[in-house]
């Protein structure tokens, strides 16, 4: 019987929770900004309640603000 050991590379995420939330929110803001539903005149407005479902670490709107 042979026993083998595998060492897989892994990434240690040293970002703070605040940075993780910010990066997740920015990612989904970019995706949602492509939707014409959020366009108004010369700006794009995306309500926080539309971003929150995509950012699992945020428990409330105050975290995203």
PDB file of N, CA, C and O in Angstrom:
ATOM      1  N   UNK A   1       0.856  -1.180   0.000  1.00  0.00           N
ATOM      2  CA  UNK A   1       0.000   0.000   0.000  1.00  0.00           C
ATOM      3  C   UNK A   1       0.899   1.238   0.000  1.00  0.00           C
ATOM      4  O   UNK A   1       1.763   1.389   0.863  1.00  0.00           O
ATOM      5  N   UNK A   2       0.689   2.099  -0.953  1.00  0.00           N
ATOM      6  CA  UNK A   2       1.505   3.305  -1.075  1.00  0.00           C
ATOM      7  C   UNK A   2       0.735   4.506  -0.528  1.00  0.00           C
ATOM      8  O   UNK A   2      -0.465   4.662  -0.754  1.00  0.00           O
ATOM      9  N   UNK A   3       1.448   5.323   0.176  1.00  0.00           N
ATOM     10  CA  UNK A   3       0.868   6.562   0.692  1.00  0.00           C
ATOM     11  C   UNK A   3       1.598   7.710   0.025  1.00  0.00           C
ATOM     12  O   UNK A   3       2.828   7.762   0.024  1.00  0.00           O
ATOM     13  N   UNK A   4       0.849   8.612  -0.532  1.00  0.00           N
ATOM     14  CA  UNK A   4       1.456   9.748  -1.215  1.00  0.00           C
ATOM     15  C   UNK A   4       1.013  11.044  -0.552  1.00  0.00           C
ATOM     16  O   UNK A   4      -0.103  11.160  -0.045  1.00  0.00           O
ATOM     17  N   UNK A   5       1.892  11.984  -0.571  1.00  0.00           N
ATOM     18  CA  UNK A   5       1.587  13.299  -0.005  1.00  0.00           C
ATOM     19  C   UNK A   5       1.651  14.320  -1.127  1.00  0.00           C
ATOM     20  O   UNK A   5       2.635  14.395  -1.863  1.00  0.00           O
ATOM     21  N   UNK A   6       0.591  15.103  -1.248  1.00  0.00           N
ATOM     22  CA  UNK A   6       0.540  16.150  -2.257  1.00  0.00           C
ATOM     23  C   UNK A   6       0.484  17.493  -1.559  1.00  0.00           C
ATOM     24  O   UNK A   6      -0.291  17.687  -0.622  1.00  0.00           O
ATOM     25  N   UNK A   7       1.297  18.406  -2.013  1.00  0.00           N
ATOM     26  CA  UNK A   7       1.271  19.759  -1.464  1.00  0.00           C
ATOM     27  C   UNK A   7       0.792  20.709  -2.559  1.00  0.00           C
ATOM     28  O   UNK A   7       1.501  20.987  -3.525  1.00  0.00           O
ATOM     29  N   UNK A   8      -0.419  21.190  -2.378  1.00  0.00           N
ATOM     30  CA  UNK A   8      -1.006  22.081  -3.354  1.00  0.00           C
ATOM     31  C   UNK A   8      -0.679  23.520  -2.973  1.00  0.00           C
ATOM     32  O   UNK A   8      -0.658  23.874  -1.794  1.00  0.00           O
ATOM     33  N   UNK A   9      -0.429  24.333  -3.977  1.00  0.00           N
ATOM     34  CA  UNK A   9      -0.196  25.750  -3.655  1.00  0.00           C
ATOM     35  C   UNK A   9      -1.503  26.374  -3.160  1.00  0.00           C
ATOM     36  O   UNK A   9      -2.583  25.993  -3.611  1.00  0.00           O
ATOM     37  N   UNK A  10      -1.410  27.283  -2.278  1.00  0.00           N
ATOM     38  CA  UNK A  10      -2.593  27.987  -1.807  1.00  0.00           C
ATOM     39  C   UNK A  10      -2.241  29.450  -1.615  1.00  0.00           C
ATOM     40  O   UNK A  10      -1.075  29.826  -1.490  1.00  0.00           O
ATOM     41  N   UNK A  11      -3.279  30.257  -1.596  1.00  0.00           N
ATOM     42  CA  UNK A  11      -3.116  31.698  -1.498  1.00  0.00           C
ATOM     43  C   UNK A  11      -3.668  32.164  -0.155  1.00  0.00           C
ATOM     44  O   UNK A  11      -4.809  31.864   0.196  1.00  0.00           O
ATOM     45  N   UNK A  12      -2.858  32.892   0.582  1.00  0.00           N
ATOM     46  CA  UNK A  12      -3.309  33.463   1.843  1.00  0.00           C
ATOM     47  C   UNK A  12      -3.762  34.890   1.554  1.00  0.00           C
ATOM     48  O   UNK A  12      -2.971  35.732   1.129  1.00  0.00           O
ATOM     49  N   UNK A  13      -5.022  35.142   1.786  1.00  0.00           N
ATOM     50  CA  UNK A  13      -5.594  36.467   1.522  1.00  0.00           C
ATOM     51  C   UNK A  13      -5.380  37.341   2.747  1.00  0.00           C
ATOM     52  O   UNK A  13      -6.054  37.163   3.762  1.00  0.00           O
ATOM     53  N   UNK A  14      -4.458  38.274   2.663  1.00  0.00           N
ATOM     54  CA  UNK A  14      -4.120  39.133   3.796  1.00  0.00           C
ATOM     55  C   UNK A  14      -4.906  40.437   3.828  1.00  0.00           C
ATOM     56  O   UNK A  14      -4.629  41.316   4.645  1.00  0.00           O
ATOM     57  N   UNK A  15      -5.889  40.560   2.935  1.00  0.00           N
ATOM     58  CA  UNK A  15      -6.694  41.781   2.938  1.00  0.00           C
ATOM     59  C   UNK A  15      -7.593  41.816   4.175  1.00  0.00           C
ATOM     60  O   UNK A  15      -7.988  40.775   4.700  1.00  0.00           O
ATOM     61  N   UNK A  16      -7.902  43.016   4.623  1.00  0.00           N
ATOM     62  CA  UNK A  16      -8.842  43.161   5.730  1.00  0.00           C
ATOM     63  C   UNK A  16     -10.247  42.858   5.215  1.00  0.00           C
ATOM     64  O   UNK A  16     -10.481  42.849   4.007  1.00  0.00           O
ATOM     65  N   UNK A  17     -11.177  42.611   6.130  1.00  0.00           N
ATOM     66  CA  UNK A  17     -12.566  42.381   5.711  1.00  0.00           C
ATOM     67  C   UNK A  17     -13.110  43.581   4.950  1.00  0.00           C
ATOM     68  O   UNK A  17     -13.866  43.427   3.991  1.00  0.00           O
ATOM     69  N   UNK A  18     -12.724  44.770   5.379  1.00  0.00           N
ATOM     70  CA  UNK A  18     -13.174  45.987   4.698  1.00  0.00           C
ATOM     71  C   UNK A  18     -12.690  45.997   3.245  1.00  0.00           C
ATOM     72  O   UNK A  18     -13.446  46.349   2.340  1.00  0.00           O
ATOM     73  N   UNK A  19     -11.442  45.615   3.028  1.00  0.00           N
ATOM     74  CA  UNK A  19     -10.898  45.571   1.663  1.00  0.00           C
ATOM     75  C   UNK A  19     -11.587  44.493   0.823  1.00  0.00           C
ATOM     76  O   UNK A  19     -11.854  44.699  -0.361  1.00  0.00           O
ATOM     77  N   UNK A  20     -11.872  43.353   1.434  1.00  0.00           N
ATOM     78  CA  UNK A  20     -12.559  42.280   0.711  1.00  0.00           C
ATOM     79  C   UNK A  20     -13.944  42.723   0.276  1.00  0.00           C
ATOM     80  O   UNK A  20     -14.348  42.490  -0.863  1.00  0.00           O
ATOM     81  N   UNK A  21     -14.668  43.359   1.178  1.00  0.00           N
ATOM     82  CA  UNK A  21     -16.008  43.850   0.863  1.00  0.00           C
ATOM     83  C   UNK A  21     -15.936  44.898  -0.240  1.00  0.00           C
ATOM     84  O   UNK A  21     -16.728  44.871  -1.183  1.00  0.00           O
ATOM     85  N   UNK A  22     -14.989  45.819  -0.120  1.00  0.00           N
ATOM     86  CA  UNK A  22     -14.829  46.875  -1.127  1.00  0.00           C
ATOM     87  C   UNK A  22     -14.546  46.274  -2.500  1.00  0.00           C
ATOM     88  O   UNK A  22     -15.161  46.680  -3.485  1.00  0.00           O
ATOM     89  N   UNK A  23     -13.635  45.325  -2.581  1.00  0.00           N
ATOM     90  CA  UNK A  23     -13.287  44.721  -3.863  1.00  0.00           C
ATOM     91  C   UNK A  23     -14.457  43.946  -4.469  1.00  0.00           C
ATOM     92  O   UNK A  23     -14.676  44.002  -5.679  1.00  0.00           O
ATOM     93  N   UNK A  24     -15.204  43.228  -3.639  1.00  0.00           N
ATOM     94  CA  UNK A  24     -16.381  42.516  -4.129  1.00  0.00           C
ATOM     95  C   UNK A  24     -17.429  43.500  -4.647  1.00  0.00           C
ATOM     96  O   UNK A  24     -18.000  43.306  -5.720  1.00  0.00           O
ATOM     97  N   UNK A  25     -17.672  44.560  -3.869  1.00  0.00           N
ATOM     98  CA  UNK A  25     -18.667  45.560  -4.269  1.00  0.00           C
ATOM     99  C   UNK A  25     -18.250  46.236  -5.571  1.00  0.00           C
ATOM    100  O   UNK A  25     -19.082  46.425  -6.459  1.00  0.00           O
ATOM    101  N   UNK A  26     -16.973  46.603  -5.700  1.00  0.00           N
ATOM    102  CA  UNK A  26     -16.491  47.245  -6.925  1.00  0.00           C
ATOM    103  C   UNK A  26     -16.666  46.337  -8.132  1.00  0.00           C
ATOM    104  O   UNK A  26     -17.028  46.800  -9.214  1.00  0.00           O
ATOM    105  N   UNK A  27     -16.412  45.064  -7.954  1.00  0.00           N
ATOM    106  CA  UNK A  27     -16.565  44.095  -9.046  1.00  0.00           C
ATOM    107  C   UNK A  27     -18.012  44.079  -9.539  1.00  0.00           C
ATOM    108  O   UNK A  27     -18.261  44.161 -10.742  1.00  0.00           O
ATOM    109  N   UNK A  28     -18.963  43.972  -8.612  1.00  0.00           N
ATOM    110  CA  UNK A  28     -20.368  43.902  -9.013  1.00  0.00           C
ATOM    111  C   UNK A  28     -20.902  45.249  -9.483  1.00  0.00           C
ATOM    112  O   UNK A  28     -21.823  45.287 -10.298  1.00  0.00           O
ATOM    113  N   UNK A  29     -20.357  46.334  -9.000  1.00  0.00           N
ATOM    114  CA  UNK A  29     -20.753  47.652  -9.505  1.00  0.00           C
ATOM    115  C   UNK A  29     -20.389  47.751 -10.979  1.00  0.00           C
ATOM    116  O   UNK A  29     -21.183  48.235 -11.785  1.00  0.00           O
ATOM    117  N   UNK A  30     -19.183  47.290 -11.338  1.00  0.00           N
ATOM    118  CA  UNK A  30     -18.769  47.316 -12.747  1.00  0.00           C
ATOM    119  C   UNK A  30     -19.701  46.467 -13.617  1.00  0.00           C
ATOM    120  O   UNK A  30     -20.063  46.860 -14.726  1.00  0.00           O
ATOM    121  N   UNK A  31     -20.079  45.307 -13.100  1.00  0.00           N
ATOM    122  CA  UNK A  31     -20.976  44.436 -13.867  1.00  0.00           C
ATOM    123  C   UNK A  31     -22.360  45.079 -14.015  1.00  0.00           C
ATOM    124  O   UNK A  31     -22.912  45.127 -15.114  1.00  0.00           O
ATOM    125  N   UNK A  32     -22.911  45.570 -12.906  1.00  0.00           N
ATOM    126  CA  UNK A  32     -24.248  46.172 -12.946  1.00  0.00           C
ATOM    127  C   UNK A  32     -24.276  47.468 -13.757  1.00  0.00           C
ATOM    128  O   UNK A  32     -25.310  47.822 -14.324  1.00  0.00           O
ATOM    129  N   UNK A  33     -23.152  48.172 -13.813  1.00  0.00           N
ATOM    130  CA  UNK A  33     -23.101  49.444 -14.543  1.00  0.00           C
ATOM    131  C   UNK A  33     -23.314  49.250 -16.041  1.00  0.00           C
ATOM    132  O   UNK A  33     -23.654  50.203 -16.742  1.00  0.00           O
ATOM    133  N   UNK A  34     -23.122  48.051 -16.533  1.00  0.00           N
ATOM    134  CA  UNK A  34     -23.330  47.777 -17.959  1.00  0.00           C
ATOM    135  C   UNK A  34     -24.814  47.710 -18.308  1.00  0.00           C
ATOM    136  O   UNK A  34     -25.188  47.806 -19.477  1.00  0.00           O
ATOM    137  N   UNK A  35     -25.647  47.547 -17.299  1.00  0.00           N
ATOM    138  CA  UNK A  35     -27.090  47.437 -17.495  1.00  0.00           C
ATOM    139  C   UNK A  35     -27.689  48.835 -17.666  1.00  0.00           C
ATOM    140  O   UNK A  35     -27.531  49.694 -16.798  1.00  0.00           O
ATOM    141  N   UNK A  36     -28.360  49.050 -18.763  1.00  0.00           N
ATOM    142  CA  UNK A  36     -28.927  50.375 -19.064  1.00  0.00           C
ATOM    143  C   UNK A  36     -29.980  50.821 -18.054  1.00  0.00           C
ATOM    144  O   UNK A  36     -30.313  52.004 -17.981  1.00  0.00           O
ATOM    145  N   UNK A  37     -30.497  49.887 -17.288  1.00  0.00           N
ATOM    146  CA  UNK A  37     -31.499  50.207 -16.253  1.00  0.00           C
ATOM    147  C   UNK A  37     -30.974  51.261 -15.275  1.00  0.00           C
ATOM    148  O   UNK A  37     -31.751  52.046 -14.730  1.00  0.00           O
ATOM    149  N   UNK A  38     -29.654  51.278 -15.053  1.00  0.00           N
ATOM    150  CA  UNK A  38     -29.050  52.169 -14.059  1.00  0.00           C
ATOM    151  C   UNK A  38     -28.526  53.469 -14.656  1.00  0.00           C
ATOM    152  O   UNK A  38     -27.993  54.306 -13.927  1.00  0.00           O
ATOM    153  N   UNK A  39     -28.665  53.655 -15.956  1.00  0.00           N
ATOM    154  CA  UNK A  39     -28.166  54.867 -16.595  1.00  0.00           C
ATOM    155  C   UNK A  39     -29.183  55.983 -16.438  1.00  0.00           C
ATOM    156  O   UNK A  39     -30.385  55.774 -16.605  1.00  0.00           O
ATOM    157  N   UNK A  40     -28.689  57.173 -16.114  1.00  0.00           N
ATOM    158  CA  UNK A  40     -29.565  58.333 -16.067  1.00  0.00           C
ATOM    159  C   UNK A  40     -28.759  59.549 -16.511  1.00  0.00           C
ATOM    160  O   UNK A  40     -27.772  59.918 -15.874  1.00  0.00           O
ATOM    161  N   UNK A  41     -29.182  60.156 -17.588  1.00  0.00           N
ATOM    162  CA  UNK A  41     -28.479  61.292 -18.196  1.00  0.00           C
ATOM    163  C   UNK A  41     -26.996  60.947 -18.379  1.00  0.00           C
ATOM    164  O   UNK A  41     -26.659  60.074 -19.179  1.00  0.00           O
ATOM    165  N   UNK A  42     -26.127  61.616 -17.658  1.00  0.00           N
ATOM    166  CA  UNK A  42     -24.684  61.420 -17.826  1.00  0.00           C
ATOM    167  C   UNK A  42     -24.057  60.663 -16.653  1.00  0.00           C
ATOM    168  O   UNK A  42     -22.844  60.731 -16.452  1.00  0.00           O
ATOM    169  N   UNK A  43     -24.869  59.946 -15.882  1.00  0.00           N
ATOM    170  CA  UNK A  43     -24.320  59.224 -14.727  1.00  0.00           C
ATOM    171  C   UNK A  43     -24.955  57.839 -14.613  1.00  0.00           C
ATOM    172  O   UNK A  43     -25.959  57.531 -15.255  1.00  0.00           O
ATOM    173  N   UNK A  44     -24.343  57.038 -13.789  1.00  0.00           N
ATOM    174  CA  UNK A  44     -24.858  55.701 -13.506  1.00  0.00           C
ATOM    175  C   UNK A  44     -25.148  55.644 -12.009  1.00  0.00           C
ATOM    176  O   UNK A  44     -24.281  55.941 -11.187  1.00  0.00           O
ATOM    177  N   UNK A  45     -26.380  55.258 -11.666  1.00  0.00           N
ATOM    178  CA  UNK A  45     -26.773  55.196 -10.261  1.00  0.00           C
ATOM    179  C   UNK A  45     -27.288  53.787  -9.949  1.00  0.00           C
ATOM    180  O   UNK A  45     -28.290  53.333 -10.501  1.00  0.00           O
ATOM    181  N   UNK A  46     -26.569  53.114  -9.048  1.00  0.00           N
ATOM    182  CA  UNK A  46     -26.939  51.755  -8.650  1.00  0.00           C
ATOM    183  C   UNK A  46     -27.263  51.770  -7.161  1.00  0.00           C
ATOM    184  O   UNK A  46     -26.385  52.058  -6.348  1.00  0.00           O
ATOM    185  N   UNK A  47     -28.493  51.468  -6.789  1.00  0.00           N
ATOM    186  CA  UNK A  47     -28.850  51.450  -5.365  1.00  0.00           C
ATOM    187  C   UNK A  47     -28.071  50.374  -4.607  1.00  0.00           C
ATOM    188  O   UNK A  47     -27.797  49.302  -5.148  1.00  0.00           O
ATOM    189  N   UNK A  48     -27.721  50.660  -3.369  1.00  0.00           N
ATOM    190  CA  UNK A  48     -26.984  49.691  -2.542  1.00  0.00           C
ATOM    191  C   UNK A  48     -27.746  48.385  -2.394  1.00  0.00           C
ATOM    192  O   UNK A  48     -27.139  47.316  -2.321  1.00  0.00           O
ATOM    193  N   UNK A  49     -29.076  48.460  -2.347  1.00  0.00           N
ATOM    194  CA  UNK A  49     -29.864  47.238  -2.177  1.00  0.00           C
ATOM    195  C   UNK A  49     -29.707  46.292  -3.364  1.00  0.00           C
ATOM    196  O   UNK A  49     -30.020  45.107  -3.246  1.00  0.00           O
ATOM    197  N   UNK A  50     -29.225  46.796  -4.519  1.00  0.00           N
ATOM    198  CA  UNK A  50     -28.982  45.931  -5.671  1.00  0.00           C
ATOM    199  C   UNK A  50     -27.587  45.318  -5.632  1.00  0.00           C
ATOM    200  O   UNK A  50     -27.330  44.318  -6.301  1.00  0.00           O
ATOM    201  N   UNK A  51     -26.691  45.909  -4.858  1.00  0.00           N
ATOM    202  CA  UNK A  51     -25.326  45.403  -4.735  1.00  0.00           C
ATOM    203  C   UNK A  51     -25.228  44.386  -3.601  1.00  0.00           C
ATOM    204  O   UNK A  51     -24.498  43.401  -3.703  1.00  0.00           O
ATOM    205  N   UNK A  52     -25.964  44.630  -2.529  1.00  0.00           N
ATOM    206  CA  UNK A  52     -25.859  43.799  -1.319  1.00  0.00           C
ATOM    207  C   UNK A  52     -26.013  42.294  -1.542  1.00  0.00           C
ATOM    208  O   UNK A  52     -25.265  41.528  -0.934  1.00  0.00           O
ATOM    209  N   UNK A  53     -26.936  41.833  -2.376  1.00  0.00           N
ATOM    210  CA  UNK A  53     -27.060  40.373  -2.544  1.00  0.00           C
ATOM    211  C   UNK A  53     -25.796  39.718  -3.113  1.00  0.00           C
ATOM    212  O   UNK A  53     -25.592  38.514  -2.957  1.00  0.00           O
ATOM    213  N   UNK A  54     -24.965  40.505  -3.761  1.00  0.00           N
ATOM    214  CA  UNK A  54     -23.752  39.970  -4.382  1.00  0.00           C
ATOM    215  C   UNK A  54     -22.545  40.017  -3.456  1.00  0.00           C
ATOM    216  O   UNK A  54     -21.513  39.419  -3.760  1.00  0.00           O
ATOM    217  N   UNK A  55     -22.657  40.715  -2.339  1.00  0.00           N
ATOM    218  CA  UNK A  55     -21.540  40.864  -1.409  1.00  0.00           C
ATOM    219  C   UNK A  55     -21.910  40.123  -0.125  1.00  0.00           C
ATOM    220  O   UNK A  55     -22.507  40.710   0.778  1.00  0.00           O
ATOM    221  N   UNK A  56     -21.558  38.835  -0.038  1.00  0.00           N
ATOM    222  CA  UNK A  56     -22.020  38.008   1.078  1.00  0.00           C
ATOM    223  C   UNK A  56     -21.489  38.418   2.441  1.00  0.00           C
ATOM    224  O   UNK A  56     -22.101  38.075   3.452  1.00  0.00           O
ATOM    225  N   UNK A  57     -20.384  39.134   2.510  1.00  0.00           N
ATOM    226  CA  UNK A  57     -19.809  39.495   3.810  1.00  0.00           C
ATOM    227  C   UNK A  57     -20.474  40.704   4.442  1.00  0.00           C
ATOM    228  O   UNK A  57     -20.231  41.002   5.611  1.00  0.00           O
ATOM    229  N   UNK A  58     -21.301  41.395   3.695  1.00  0.00           N
ATOM    230  CA  UNK A  58     -21.930  42.600   4.232  1.00  0.00           C
ATOM    231  C   UNK A  58     -23.260  42.239   4.869  1.00  0.00           C
ATOM    232  O   UNK A  58     -24.124  41.651   4.219  1.00  0.00           O
ATOM    233  N   UNK A  59     -23.425  42.582   6.117  1.00  0.00           N
ATOM    234  CA  UNK A  59     -24.655  42.274   6.836  1.00  0.00           C
ATOM    235  C   UNK A  59     -25.685  43.389   6.760  1.00  0.00           C
ATOM    236  O   UNK A  59     -26.879  43.160   6.955  1.00  0.00           O
ATOM    237  N   UNK A  60     -25.217  44.592   6.477  1.00  0.00           N
ATOM    238  CA  UNK A  60     -26.143  45.712   6.438  1.00  0.00           C
ATOM    239  C   UNK A  60     -25.650  46.766   5.468  1.00  0.00           C
ATOM    240  O   UNK A  60     -24.505  46.725   5.018  1.00  0.00           O
ATOM    241  N   UNK A  61     -26.510  47.699   5.152  1.00  0.00           N
ATOM    242  CA  UNK A  61     -26.141  48.803   4.256  1.00  0.00           C
ATOM    243  C   UNK A  61     -25.029  49.657   4.862  1.00  0.00           C
ATOM    244  O   UNK A  61     -24.206  50.202   4.127  1.00  0.00           O
ATOM    245  N   UNK A  62     -24.991  49.783   6.194  1.00  0.00           N
ATOM    246  CA  UNK A  62     -23.980  50.620   6.826  1.00  0.00           C
ATOM    247  C   UNK A  62     -22.569  50.105   6.547  1.00  0.00           C
ATOM    248  O   UNK A  62     -21.626  50.895   6.509  1.00  0.00           O
ATOM    249  N   UNK A  63     -22.408  48.797   6.352  1.00  0.00           N
ATOM    250  CA  UNK A  63     -21.093  48.223   6.046  1.00  0.00           C
ATOM    251  C   UNK A  63     -20.630  48.718   4.685  1.00  0.00           C
ATOM    252  O   UNK A  63     -19.457  49.045   4.506  1.00  0.00           O
ATOM    253  N   UNK A  64     -21.548  48.775   3.725  1.00  0.00           N
ATOM    254  CA  UNK A  64     -21.190  49.215   2.371  1.00  0.00           C
ATOM    255  C   UNK A  64     -20.998  50.718   2.282  1.00  0.00           C
ATOM    256  O   UNK A  64     -20.291  51.195   1.394  1.00  0.00           O
ATOM    257  N   UNK A  65     -21.607  51.467   3.174  1.00  0.00           N
ATOM    258  CA  UNK A  65     -21.460  52.919   3.117  1.00  0.00           C
ATOM    259  C   UNK A  65     -20.086  53.282   3.591  1.00  0.00           C
ATOM    260  O   UNK A  65     -19.737  54.463   3.629  1.00  0.00           O
TER     261      UNK A  65
END
